[in-house]
């Protein structure tokens, strides 16, 4: 059956995320969970575990970056074009703490040709922990068969 006419943009984003998640050992291994997916957007969570705190006894910035990067990855791959990071920057605003449930919310700012720009806000409760900006680049290929996704 050709589902070309039946996949909404939200369904396409979810199907791409499901395909990507199957192979994402890093995000799964760090205990991340996908909370929300849509076209150009993604929200992931991760609890700060004991092995994720540094000598200051706060969340190691590398783990916060990794959570933001994963949310960015799911957002920029939500259109069924395989995309990777071309670059990413993060600004740490407040420390994460052991036991915090971090939430990374990614949103598409711009997408043109093979390039995209995405902003990711990382929070712990109401507190903004970090702001991340990622630039994506499509690399060819799709997550789902093109005939099934109304790919243009």
N, C-alpha and C positions, 0 to 999 in steps of 0.2 A: 504494500500500500504506500502511496506517495502522500506524505503528510504536509506537503509543500504549502497548501492553503490553510492548514489548521494550526501551525505553530505561531502563537503570538510572540511578540518580542520578549515578554516575561518567561514564556515557556522555553524559548530558545536559550535565553540566559541561564535558566535552571538546568537545561539539558547539557549545555556547555560546561557548567560548573560541576555537574555530576560526572561527566567524562574526565574532567581535569582532576577532580578530587580522588578518583580511583588510583591515580598515579602519583599523588602528592604525599609521599612518605614524610617529608620534612614537616609540613603543617600538621598532619595527623600525629606525628611523633611528638610534637610539642603540645599536644592536647587542644589544638585549635578546633573550633566548631564554626560552621557557616550558619549564620543567623538569618541573613537576608541576601537575596540575589535579584538583580534586575538589569536591564540594559544599561551598561555603563556605571553600575553601582554594585557594591558588595559590603556586607557587614560581617566581620568575623570576631570571635571572642577567644580569649586565652587566659587561664588562671596563672598567676605568678607562683611557681612552685619553688621549694627550697633550693634546687639546683640552678635556679634562674636569678638568684641574688648575688651581688658582687661583694667585695670587701667592705663597702660602705653599708652593707645590709639593705640595699635598695635594688630594684629590678635592674639587671644589666641592660644597658642601652642596646646591645646587639639583639636581645630577645624582643624588645619593643620595636626595633627596626624590622625584624623578621615578621612580626605580626602585621605591621603596616604594609610591608612588601607583599605579603600573601593577600591581604585585602585588595591591594592595587592589582595584583596578578589576576584575581578573579573578576575584578571590574573590567580590566582591559581585554580579557578573553571572552567577555559575555556576548560578543557580536558574531561569534563563530569564525573569527579570524585568529589564527594562532599568533600571539604577541608575547614579547619578552621585554624586560626592562632595558632601556638604553641608558638610563641614569636615575638616581634617586637621592634626595636630600631629606634630612630630618632635623628638626629643631626640638630639643628636649626642653619642656617648660616646667615640669614638676616631676618628682620621682614617683615611680610605681613602687608598691610595697608588697612584701610577701603576703600571699593570700588575696591580693587584689584580683578582681575579674576585669581584665582589660578588654575594651571594645574598640575595634578599628573600623571606621566607617569611610569607605572610599566612594568618591564620586567623580564622574568624568567632567573635565573642564573643557576640553577641546579634542576633536578627533578629525583628522584630515589626511587623506592619502594613507601613507603607512605609519603616520605618527599620531600619538595621543598624549595628552597631559591629564593627570589625575591627582586630586588632593585627597589625603587620608588624615582624618582626625582620630587620635587615640585618646580614649578617656578611661578613667576609673571612677565609676559613679558619675557625679556631676563635674568632676575635676578633669580638665584637659591636661593630659600628660605630654603629648607631643603632636606636632604637625609635620606631615610628610608630603613631599611633592615628587611624583614619579613621571618620567617620560617613557612612553612605550614605543615599540617599533614592531610592526607585523613582520613575520618571517616566512610567510607562505604556508599554505595548508589550513585545514579546518578541523574542528573538534568533531563535527557531525558531517555525514554525507551531504554535499551541497544540494542534491536533488530533493532531499528531505527537509530543507530548511528555508526555502524561498530565498536563497542566496542570489544576490544580483551582481 
